[in-house]
Amino acid sequence: MARKASIIGGGVIGGGWAARFLLNGWDVAVFDPDPEAERKIGEVIANARRSLPALYDKALPAEGRLQFHTDLASAVSGADWVQESVPERLDIKHDLLGAICAAAPETAVIGSSTSGFKPSELNAKGARAVVAHPFNPVYLLPLVELVGAASETARAAEVLRAIGMFPLTLRKEIDAHIADRLLEAVWRESLWLVKDGVATTEEIDEAIRMGFGLRWAQMGLFETYRIAGGEAGMKHFMAQFGPCLSWPWTKLMDVPEFNDALVDLIAGQSDAQSGHLTIRELERLRDDNLVGIMRVLRKSGSGAGGVVTAHEAGLPEAQGATLPVTVERQVPASWTDYNGHMNETHYLEAGAQATDRFMELIGADAAYVASGRSYFTVESHVRFLDEVKAGERLRATTQVLGGAGKKMHLFHRLEHGDGGLAATVETLLVHMDLATRRSSAPDPAVAARLEEFAAAHARLPRPEGAGRHVGQAQARPGGEEMRPEPINSQRTSGTGGEEPRPVHENQGRS
């Protein structure tokens, strides 16, 4: 039975919470009196469906049920988690949190998305909420600041990790928590730079995204400065740049007058900078960029990339009826080219992911590779049968065509979400000793498991397209024939009859 999250307040943050829980298999109940709430949250969830699954190489759980309520008590009934995301007015939060605590199960975690109030302020009238402050977009960015009673923040952290987030529990409560205090410092300085005519809003954004923003995404502040200190490290950096703290650079303790002139100045420059794009277009651009950055960070396990990798490891494996499902994922925008279709290199990448997953199934996993043995790719053949677009579901099944001795011969079918065939990838691998870099017999347990698959799959029809060479006519899924120009396509397995030299090591791919 799916767990239930109740979202109280359906703005940008509430909608992001709804999407994060929903796409991780939770049932979601939303309470918001705004007559446009269902439309607004629907648009946020649509963006989340497009972007969040693209972070993963496994399929997320099946979506939960989404329901909208006009009654608070019914919305929180039976909830495991209740998230309040209403405007930053303490009187409104007191009233709502009191009503939530009276109606929600005693076992429910009650979180507030407040960016500034402390738990002692939120609970001054008897509520039992913890601060669970996320960052926009909630469905992509993993950070959640937790503040409150240790027992409650511990329970909250367990839930948040299970839906792919990174809970950061504060040691003590403080106004605006941690991240917003840092952001406020940059924001104040930026307002002065615009007001004093030093820079425009666009120039300030360029300074961030072309420079330190890229460093912060994977190392944060202190680790970045540790490197800046060179071989001597942080002590050298502090000694060299510490005196700057007393120089009259900053206006952190001084705030420009917040008046109509300042608002018009900032808003006018912002409109000139990005007013040609709608908010939804900006959100999709932001999401695509975040997915690309976070997927790169997965390769090293740095920052948010490590959170995604850890979450993916706990996702359930896809199940197939006859053949093992070795890929079940969404196609990210980064896999597509100028026409919006998946680039040819990523058909092969999907096949390589299927090979890696099959290797895990027979026991040739990361630990096996670390022990000094692996299968190396000798040869691959890809048939491109249909276009695949960004956001589509992509599924691969794997059939073993041969598994005797040192060799492993696999045939992957890449299918659309509706089951239509998009491509096939046939690949031949040879088992290798990583110390000698020569072919070797696999571990007996791995060999036995591979032979089991080979024997079972031998009873299946040989897949159409197996053993093809480049240039043969083939039929598209719709039935029409494709006839490439004739070429000399005779393949050999090496030179002079020798065993082919493996050129690529499987496993460890990102």
N, C-alpha and C positions, 0 to 999 in steps of 0.2 A: 504493500500500500504506500502510495506517494506521501511524502511529508507535505505540510501546508505552511506557506508563508503568507502573512497578511500585510498588505502595503497600505498605509494610511497616508494619503496625500499622493496625487498622481502627476506631479510636475516632472521636470527633467530628471531629478534625482530619484523620485519615487518610481518613475517609469523605468529607469535604469536598474533599480533593485528588482522590479517585477521581471524584467528580461533576464537578469542574472540567475534568479531562482528558477524561472520557467524553463530556460534552456538547459538547466542542470537537473531536470526531471521532477521539480517540485510543483505541486498544485499552488496556484497563486490567486488570492482574493484581494481585490482592490476596492478601497472605500475613498471616494472623493466626490463631493457634491457638484463639482464643475460639470455642466452638461456636455462639455467637450472632452472630458477625461478619457473616454473610451477611444476617441479618435486620436488624441495626442499620444496616449500610451501605445496604441496600435502602431503608430509611426515609429516610436522608439524601438519597439520590439522588432519591427521589420528591419531596421538598421542592425539590430543585434543579431538577428538570424543571418544576415549577410556577412557579418564580421567575426563574431565570437568563434563559430566552428572553424573558421579559416586559420585560427591559431594552432589547431590540433591536427595530428596525423591519425587520430582515432575519432570515431563518431562520439559525440556527446550523447547522454541518455535521451530516450524519447521524451519529448516535451510533456510537461504536466498540463493540467487544465487551467484555463484563465477565466475567472468570473469577476463581474463587477457588482458591487452591493451599494444599496442606498441606506442601509442600516449598519451602524458600526458594530453592534453586538453580533450580528450574523456574520460580518466580515471576519471577526477575530475568533469566532467559535471554532474550537478544535485546532487552533493554530499551534505550530511548533516554534514559529518565529513571527514576531510582529515588529514591523519597521515603521516608525513615525517619521515623515518627511514633509512637514508643514512649514510655513514661513517662520522666520527667526523672530518670533514674538513670544516672550516667556509666558504671558497670560494665556495665549492660545495653546501652547504646549502643556501648561499645567492642566487645563480643562481636558484636553484630549488624552493625555497620559493617565489622568485619573479615571476616565471612562474606560480606557483600554485595560488598565489593571483590574478594574471591577468585572469586566466581561471576558477577558482572555483566560485560558487555563493557567493554573499556578505554575505549571512546568514550562510554559512558553518563555523564550528569551524575548525581552522587550528592548529594542534598540531605538535610539534617536539619531537621525542624520545630522544633528546640529553641528555647525561648524565653529560655534563660539562658546555656547553655554557649558558649564561644568555639571557633572552628575548631581552634586549637592544642590545646585540651583534647580535642575529639572525635577528633583525628588523632594523639594521643599514642602510640598503639600501631600506627601505620603505615597508617591509613585515609586516604582522599583525598576526604573529604566537604567540602562547603561548607554553611554555614548558609543555609537557605531558610525563613525564619520567616514564616508566613502569619498571617492573622487570621480569626477565626470570624464568619460562615460563609465558608469558603474559596471556595465556589462563587460568592459574590456580592462580597465585599470584595476590591478589587484589590491592596492592599499586600502585598508580600513583601520582607522585609529580607534582603539578600544579604551574607554576610561570608565572605571566603576569598581564595584565590589569584586574582589579577586575570584570568588566562586562563579560569579555570573560572567565575567569576562573570559574565564577559562572555558565555560560552556559555549559562549559565543564564538570563541576562536576555533573550536573544534568544528562547528557548523560552517564557518567561513572558509576554512581550509578545504572542506569537502566540496565546496562549490567553486574552487579555483581562486580564492582570494588570499591576500597576505595580511593577517591581523597583526597590528603593531600595538601592543599593550603599553600604555603610558605608566611610568613609575609613580606619578602623582598628578592630580588634576590641576589644570591651568587654563586660563582663558585662551580660546582659539587653538588649544592642543599644540601639536608640533608643526605640522606642515603648513598650516595657514599662517602661523606666526612668521615662518620663513617667506612665504609668498607675500605677506603684507609688507615686509621690508622691501622686497623688489618692487612691489606695486607703488609704494610711496615714493621711492626714488624715481620711478618711471613717470609718475604724475608731475614731479618737479621738472624732469628733463623736457617734457612736452610743454609745460606752462612757461618755462624760461626760454623756449625756442631753441634748445640745444638739439633736439631730435624730434622726429614725428613718430606716431604710433608704429608705422611700418618699419622705420629704421631701428626702433627699439626691439621689435619682434625679430628683425634680421640679426641683430647682435646676439640674441638668445639662441635662435635656431641654427645659426651658422657657426656658433662657437661653443660656449659652455653648456648649452642645453644638450648637445650631443654627448658631452663627457658625463654630465649628470645622469643621463639615462641608464648608464651601465656602471658607474662608479660612485655616484653621489658627490658630496662636497669634500669630506675629509680625505677620502682615498685619492681623489683628484689632486688635492693639495700635497698629499704625501709624495706623489710622483713629482710635483713641481719642485720639491726640495732636493731632487736628484738623489745621488747615492747616499748623501748624508741624512735623507729622510725628513720626517716632520719637524724635528728639532731645528734643523737648518732652515726650513721654510719659515717657522715661527720667528726665529732670530732675525731672518732677513726682512720679512714683511710685517712682523708684529708692530714696529714703530708707526706704520701707516695708520694704525687704528686711532692714533691721537691727532692725525692730520685733519684739517677741516674739509674733508671730501663729502661726507654724508649729511643728509638732512633727515635722518631717521627719526629724530625727536621733534621735527618740525613738519607740519602738514600744510600743504597749500590750501588756501580758502576754497571750500567746496561751494561754488556758486554757479549760476547759469552760464557764465562765460567759460568756465573751465569745462563744464559738461558739453557745451556746444563745440568747444575746441576739440575735445577728445572724440566725441561722436562724429564730428565732421571728418576728421582724419581717418577714423575707422571705416566710415562709409566709402571714402575714396580708396582705401586699401582693399576692401573685400566686399563692397556693396554689390558687385556684379554677380555674386553668388547668393543663392538662397541659403537659409539656415540648414535645410536638409542636405543641400549639396556640400556645404562646409562640413557637416557632420560626417558624411560619407568619405570626404577627402581626409578628414582627421582620422577616421577609423581605419581606412586603408593604410595610411602612413603608420599608425600605431601597430597594426598587425604586422607590417613589414619589419619595423624596428624590433618588435618583440620576438618575431620568428628568427631574426638574426641573433638576438641575445640568447636564444635557446641553444645555439651551437656551443657556446661557452658556459651555459648555465648561469650567466650573469643576470642580476637584477630580476626584472619581471619575467625574463625568459626561463629562469630556474623555477619560478612558481608554476608556469604553464607545464613544464616538463614533469614536475612532481604531481600535479593534478592529473595529467594524462595517464601516468602510470597506474592510477587507481581506477580508471574508467574501464567498464566491462568490455570484454572482447566480443566482436561481431561473430554471429553464428551462421553457418551456411547449411543447406539441406544435404548436399552430397559432397561438394568440394569445400575445403577450408576457405573462409573469408580472410584474406590477408591484408586488405586495405578497405577501410570504411571511413570516408572523410569528405569534407567539403573542399572544393577547389578555391584557393585564395586568389585574389586579384593579381598578386605578384606572379602567378603562373600564366597569366594571359598576356598577349601582345597587343599591338595597336588596334586590331579588329575585335578585341574582346574575347577571342577564342584561346583555348589553352595552347601554349607554344609547344612545338614538337619535342623539345628537350624534356618537358615535364611529363609527357607520356612515358618516356624512359625512366624518369625519376619515380613515377608511380609504380612502374614495374620493379624498380630497384627496391622500393619500400616493401613491395609484396615479397620479394626474395628475402629481404631481411627478416620479415615477420615469419616466413616459412622456416627459415633457419632457426628461429627461436622455438618453433613448434617441435623441431626434431632434436632440440637440445644444444644447437650450435649458437648459443646466445652470447651476450656480452662477456659473461664469465668464461665461457669456452674460448672466446677470442683472447681474453686476457691471459689464459693459460698457454697461449702460443700456437693455437690452431684455428683455421678458418677455411671457408670456401671462397675462392677467387673467381670472378667472372672471366670467362674466356671469350664468349661470343654472345651477342644478342641480336634479335631481329624484331623490329616493331612494324606492325601494320596499322596505319591510320585509317580508320573506317568511318568515323563520324566526328563532328565538331563537339567540343566540350566548352562550356562557358563558365566564367567566374560565378561562384555561388552555387553551382550544381553539386549534387551528391555524386561521388565517385566511389565505386565498389570494385574490388578485385577478388577473383577466386583463382586458386592455383591448382593445377593438375600436374602430377609427377609423371613425366614420360620415361624417365630412366633414373635409377638410383643404385647402380651396382659399382662396387669398387670405389675408386677415387672420384667418380663423376656424379654430378647431379644435374638432371635435365628437367627444366620447369617450363610450364606454359601458363601464362597469366592472362585471364580475360578481364579487361577493364570495361565496366558497365556503367551506364547512366543510372540514376536513381530509379527510373522506371523499368530497369532491366535490359534496355536496349544496349547492344554491343557498340562500344566506342573505339576499342583498339584491342590488339593482342600483343603480348610481349613474350617471345620465346627466348630462353636464356640457358646457356650451358656453363656449368661451373666445375672447378676442380678443387679438391681438398688440398690444402697446403700446410706445411710446417713453417711457421713464421720465423723460426730461428735460422733454418737453413735456406728458406725461400725456395724450397723445392716441393713438388707434389708428394703427398704422403697418404696413408690410409687413415680414415677418420676413426675416432674413438668407437669401440664396439657398440656402445649404447646408442650413439648418434647413427651409426650405420644401420643398426637394427630398426630404429624408428623410421629412417628413410626408406628402408626396404619394405616396411609395413605399408607406408603410403603408396609406394610404387606398385606393390601387389594389389592393393585395393583399387587403385586408379587404372590398373591394366584391364580391369573388367569393364571400364567405361569406353565409349566410342572414342577413337582417336580424334582430337579436336580439329575442326576445319581450319586450314591454314598452317598446321604444324609442318615443319620441314620445308617451308617455302624458301625461295631465294629471291633476291631483288629483281624486279622486272616482270615477274609472273603476273598475268591478269588476275584480278580478284573482284569479288562482288561487294558492293556496299551493302549495309543492312537493308536498304530499300529495294535491293535486287538488281540495280543497274550495274553494268560491268565497268570496271576501271582498267584501262589498258595503258600502262606506262610505255614509254619508248623502249624498244628492244636495246638491251645492253648486255655486255659480257658479264654474267652474274655467277659464273661457276665459283663455288666456295671451296676452300681447302681448309684443313684443320692444322695448318702449319706449313713449314717449308721442308721439302724432302721427306715427308711422311713423319716428321717428328711430332711429339706431343705439343699442342699449342702452349704458348707461354701466357699465363694469366696476366691480365693487365689491370685488374681492379680488385681491391679487397672489399668484401662485403662486411657489414656491421660497422657501427660507429658513425653511420651517416646521420645527418640532421635533416 
